[in-house]
Amino acid sequence: MTANLDPASLASLEALGPVAYEPFRERMRLLTDASLVEALAGVQVFVTEIDVVDAASMAALPDLRVVASCRGDAVNVDVEAATRLGIPVLNAPGRNADAVADLAVAGMLMLARKLAPANAFLRDGSVRAGDMGKMGQAFQAFRGRELWHKTVGLVGLGAVGRGVARRLAGFGARVRVFDPFLPPEAIVRAGAEPATLEALLAESDFVSLHAPVTPETEGMIDAAALSRMKPGACLVNTARAALVDEPALVEALSSGRLGGLATDVFPVEPPGHEHPLLAFENVVATPHVGGNTEEVAAHQGRIIAEDLARLLSGEAPRFALNPAAVEGFTLDRARPALDEAERAALAARPAPAVTDLQKKKPKAEPAAVAQPTAAAKPQTAVTTEPPPETVDAMQRIVAAFVAGIVADPALASFAHDKSVTLHFLLIDLPIEFHFRLDAGEVRGALAAPLEPPEVELRMRADVLDGMFTGRVNPMQSALSGGLSFSGDTAKAMTLQQIQEDLSRLWCAAREAEGDPGDLASLPDPNGAAAPAIVPAAGEDDVRHELVALVEELYRQELITATGGNVSVRVPDRPDELWITPSQLFKGDLRPELLVRIDLDGKRLEGRLSPSSEWMMHCAVYRAKPEATAVVHAHAAHATILANAGLPFLPISTEAAFFGNIPRIPFIMPGTRELADAIGSAIGDGWAVMMQNHGLLVGGRTLRRAADMVEIIDRSAQVMLGCWNLGKEPPVLPEEIVATLRAMGDLVA
């Protein structure tokens, strides 16, 4: 049993037979493929929570008779394969219903009482002890609301919804429920009032989502639904992100119609600190922690122990995902035999996954470069260079290590049915490497892979050395923040399966090349990425100009600490560009930290990841070969103009050059869809406004691109000032505008 269980449920299971209790949180391992088969040899019943139980593993375990997955949606188990093999799959729906219900009500309270900004207020450096002026400011700003006599609308009344309804009764709230699958009397028995979705949205002060994702519910809270909500009402989502149209949600928050949002779910988790929802003060966001409580072990343990007892005594369990395998089940009944064709058909099915987000996302190209896991606050890059002798020693060890991996027969044998690339980056040394296991072939290099890897891992050099010398447990390091990885979680466990071989090869490389020295004493990057592997910039290098321009835009508040990005074509290399790195504090940028990429986004030079917005920069360069620079600014006034749908008017000779700047609706940052929209919109012009996302400007030089950003934002500021005073901004005569517009290309 690898799931976490409480003592009472563990005792109940021990009463059914001998138990090997090896909880994944304590053992710090996730079982999959060969490691699963090895661990379950001779086991009849497997109680799991996160291990990946696929068709091939079950077929290789003839004694395995029952799989119990301690989760509601057992995406980690191939249920169809289990059914074909006669293996009942039990699950534990509602195991975390109380935990999620608690969080949903907590979200309502945080929004109602403005707890997030109130908590941040006391940590502001401007607050001095005894400052009654600040107390007055707090008194004015943080006047909250009670849940008493508020109407709370619940969309869905399953286990979580019922738990929320019970909790709200104690607050004196009125609860209305929309659930088309329940009769009205069932809703009334739960202490709530039935309602249509339309009525619920129109009347509720808080709307809380507790519905499953189905074709009927996906995107059900769209722009139309949000527009029907009571002005100032708040939305709580502890269910699934797919229930909500996210761009519409951003727009509703931007307009002020939606009073606040509490969400525990995102389409991609974690979302990354630049996610547009995280920019709003009235958004309370958590990283999918709703079901993560100590008490869940007791709930899931009780459900599984009771159902397993029923199954073994000949009764039907309450919760089984494949009733066909339960019918007539006994432990001593022989499992159906599968021929090779059936085994091949099962193996060709989509594999189970660690999370439902990975399971449900379409099979596409491997995950691109990982989002750094550093905190969202501005960070300063490490300025102390590591000792050259340490860099040299580690480069020699890593080179020997990669050569050993490529030549190792054991790894080649392991790779016979694998297809995975692992990319390692050291954040405190200018070193990265990768290796790929692909159908019996092993490749690798002391460099980034040419194609996006399935798994990317970032860590300090001491963690890497500790992983392969036995000093550091990789999973424990990941859970404590010492190692970050992104991509396919199940494929990331490849590292665990070949840990012994990698340790052998690392130690051999270490012995051959010598001790690397005291890696733990290397400068601590505090979560920021390490310096780039980029040659020092000469006096005339265009990177100096780019850095100076970024500093200027930062001082002018046209870009923020980590928001906004700038690029410039590499002189004499029109298909290459220098671009600012992802997530690095813009107030402390240096030329050697820039990243050189080609127009396809391939990193050619640089230790850091390029800006996540590189695709829209490249779209401008492709659409306008004459452009040599692109600036994406978070210019406040231009953004307000775009969000409000107001025109950009020719109020001055400078503004007249641009015409009515095209604008595009909100599209998720960093996506191909956004890049394509910008490439189409920019046309013969040089600027595009993006709703909820700022301003993008191209130019023939960096200087001109920066100047255009300032001109557009200052012009927008004047226009907004006029409208704010109730006056229409005066514009230039039409004939002058036509003349200046015809000359508009000159400004770039």
Summary of the structure (lengths in Angstrom):
residues: 748
radius of gyration: 29.0
end to end distance: 66.0
largest distance: 92.4
contacts: 2492
relative contact order: 0.08
helix: 41%
strand: 15%
